[in-house]
């Protein structure tokens, strides 16, 4: 997967899931480095010091993807790997999942543990909002107020990524497109505004796009 286009999660999320009196708390964090993942893991352990297990898995992207997982005392292969498999199955990078378990006194068996950790991780990831990130070319389009509403409608219909309007003497509309769409985008702006817009290239930025 190119680092110009990858999947991650939109926000931090927490869920609780109970199986036979054992409580599984899944915390999902967007992260940018293994150091950040380690810091969040430390925070969770500090928050739940009396929990029996803090199972985790993370994947951090870049030129090469670093991934790590731990069963944290659960039988080998029943906890950390199922959590990591959730990330692998959904092709998610830059994500840490920590599943904290409070043992309820009833043994779940290896199959039960695997299902419980996998389910908790999946629920947490779903709540965190899987999304796609791309490196896009960002432009600021300045135009007259009389053109703004029509132009914004056309931008949305075309499917470009549009940011919040900056209201100045003339409204400035942040719009992003893929590198290979640059010429097509500039032609689109010129056609819609009859050449009455001022377009400024701001640079490449990491932005969220539709899955």
N, C-alpha and C positions, 0 to 999 in steps of 0.2 A: 504494500500500500504506500503510495507516494505521500510524503509529508506536505505536499501541496493540497492534499485532499484526504482527510481522515475522520474517523468517528470517535466521539468521546461522550461525556455527559455534560449537561447544561449547568447543573447546580448541585450543591450538597443536599443529601437526603438521608432520612432515617426511617426505618420501619421496624415493627416488632412482630414476631411470628412464633406461635406456641404449638409445640407438638408433645403430647403425653407429659404435660407439666414442665417440660424444658422450654425455656424462653430464649429465643434467638433474636438478637438485636443487630440489624445490618446497618452500617454507616457507609455511605458512598461519597467519595470526595473526588472532584476534579483536581488533578495534580500536574505539575510540570517537571518534577524531578524526583529521583529516589530519596533525596534528602527531605523534600517536602512530604513525601509519603511516610517516611520514618517519623517525622514530627507529628503528623496527624495520628499515626498509630500509637505513639507515646501518649497523646492527649486522651485517646479512648481508654487505654489501660489505666490512666490516672483517674478517669471519670468512673470506671467500673472496676475498682481494685479487688473486689470480692468475687468477681466472676471466675469461673473455672477455666474458661478457654477464650482466647482472643485470636480466632482464625483470620487470616488475611490473604489477600492476593492483590498484586498491582502490576500494571503495565505502563511504562513510560516510553513515549516515542522519541524520535529524532532520526539521525542517520541510521542508527540501529535501535531496535526496541529492547529495552531491559524489562524483564519480568521476574517476579519473585512471589513465592507463596509459602505458607506455613500451616501445618496441622495443629500446632501449639498444644501438643499432648493428646490430641484425638488419635485413634488408630490410623496408621499410615494409609494415605490415599482416600480417606473418608471425608476430608474437610477442605483443606487448602486447595487441592487440585480441582474438586467440584466448583469451588468459587472461581478459580482461574478459568475453568472451562466456560463459565458464563461470559466472561470477558472475551475469550477466544471465539466463542460461537457468534457473538454479536460484533466481533471485530472492533472492539473498543480499545483505544489507547489513552494515555494520560488519565488513568483512573485507579483509585485505591478503593477496595472493598474490605471492610473489617466486619466480621460476624462474631459478636460476643455471645457466649452461651452461658446461661444459668441452668445448671443441671437440676431436673425436677425429681430425681430419684427413681425414674423408670428407664432402663436401658433401651436404646432404640435399635441396636444392632447395626452392623456396618451399612447395610442397605438403607436403613432408616436415617442414619446420620448423613449419608451422601445426599439423599433426597432433601433432608431438612436444610442443610447448608446451601445446596443448589437453589432451593426455593427461596430462602431468605435473601440470597445474593440477587436473584432475578427480580424479586419484588423491590429491593432497594434500587437497583439499576433503573427499573421502570419508573420509579418515583423521581429519580434524579434527572430523567429526561434525556435519553440518547439523542444526540444531534450530530450533524456533520459540520466540520470546520474546513475552511479552504483559505489559501493565500490568494487574495483578490486584489485587483487594482482599484484604488479608491479615487473618485473624482468629486470635486465640488462644482455643482452647476448653479450659477447665479443667473436669475432671470426676473422679469417684471412680475409683479403681483398678479397682473391680469392673466398671465400664462400659467401661474403656479398650479392651480387646481387641475386644469386639463393635463398638464405635464405629469403631475404625480399619478394621476389615474392611468396614463399611458405607461409609465414606468412599472407600476404594479402589474398591469396587464401583460407586459413584456416579460416579467419575471426577474428583473434585476433586483439586487439587494439595496434597499433604500433606508437611510438613517433618518433621525429626527431633523426636521427643517430648522435651520438657523435663521431667525428673523432679524434682518438688518435693514439697511436702506432698500435693498432688494433681497428677497428670500434666497438663501443658499441651501441647496438640497444635496446631501451626501449620497452618492450612488456608487455601488461597487459592481464590477464585472470580472469575469475571468480574463486572463492575459490575452488569450487567443480571440476574445470577443471585442477587443479594444476598438478596432476600426469600425466594426458593425455598430458598437455603442455610440461612437462619435457621430456616425451618419444618422443614427436614430435621433439623437438630441437635435442635430441640425434640422432634420425633417420636421420634427414635432414643433419646434420653436421658430421655424422659418429663418434659422440663422441668428436669432436674437438672444441666444444664451451665451454666457461666458463660462467655459469649461476649464477647470484647473486640476491637473493631476497632482494628488497629494502623496501617493506612494503605495507600496504594497502593505497590506494589513491582513492579519488573521481574523476571519469573520465567520459567523455562524450562517449556514445555509440549510435549505430543506433536505431531509433525508431522501 
